[in-house]
Amino acid sequence: MHEISLVQGLLSQLQELARQNNMNRVVSITMDIGPLSGVVADSFRFGFEILAQEDDLVRDATLVINTTTVTYRCTGCDATQQTRGDKPDNCPACGELFLLAEGGDELILNRVEME
Amino acid sequence: MCDACGCPSPSDHAHGPSTHTHSHTKTVDVHESLFAANEAIATSNREHFEEMGAVAINLISSPGSGKTTLLEHTIEALKEEFNIGVIEGDIETERDADRIRAKGVPVVQLTTGGACHLDASMTHRGFHQLQKEPGGDTLDILFIENVGNLVCPTSFDLGEHHRIVLVSVPEGPDKPSKYPKAFTSSHTFLITKTDLLPYFDFKVEDARDDALKLNPTLRVLDFSATSGENFDQWLSLLRELVAAAKKKNSLQA
């Protein structure tokens, strides 16, 4: 459950942002999580809801999670396909089994709304 | 400056978020990775390791696949040839460090007290402790044995040069398919305890093919550290990694 450590990192970053901007409350947080980030969005949200309860700054904040896409490039014919889910079994164009992933490993704090 | 101990880090990254204000609220566009803090410390770790001339190797596997036993046999085989140091990660106890210490090389035990992985900051602390041990400041190879877990450690760069995932024969050949990130993020895949192949339904080729399907650039070795079968392949890989690190260092010097 390494998501908890990552949520702790997020909360300290939010404290810092609020201090820099003289804000008292976080209204919403928008994150991008890639399917290959090794971070389970549901676990991240669960960790956030637990830890946010103990934190006046973020207690009532809304967490918005966008799932980003991975592009799989065929090592045979260079065709690409995009997915937000599981790795495709093979290339739809030529049937090649070796596909290389591009992107989709991000865990990004995109936008924070505060008041 | 690094968060772990205040030593100089070249990777301090200032960012200037763009902001726009509404009547009562303010929205800040941050666009920063939550891994950024860990990655900055990892980069500084890597520079520390290179300054010493060491190649750093992060070992990731389930509990019980033989990471510590592999290190014991590796130290036996190579301790006259190379200066080896070890950072051990576990949730509790000094047991692994005691086993390594008995082999006569510098070792530091990190106990995470519950955390399921090492991160760059813990590694940083461990490395500085290791430097204070006799022989800990002149290493050729630094092994970092991660907490036994095939999931969480894969998301944290420790500053290593080479990441290795181990699966032992009793665990079964389906681990690459079930825990893909351990294999997509590693450089080398070791299939260990091959002396037990006669007793388990484990086809080395299946495990190898599944892993290569996930990561075509992965190097795959299979051996037994206890019987010594194919163990030379592993020692050759380590010699190659040390030689590459020395070459890189001499080019930079």
Interface residues (C-beta under 8 A of the other chain):
Chain A: M1 H2 S5 L6 G9 L10 Q13 L17 N21 M23 V27 M31 L36 S37 G38 V39 T75 K87 L97 F98 L100 A101 E106 L107 I108 L109 N110 R111 V112 E113 M114 E115
Chain B: P17 T19 H24 T25 K26 T27 V28 D29 V30 H31 E32 S33 L34 F35 A37 N38 A115 C116 H117 D119 V151 C152 T154 S155 F156 P180 K181 T184 L212 K213 L214 P216
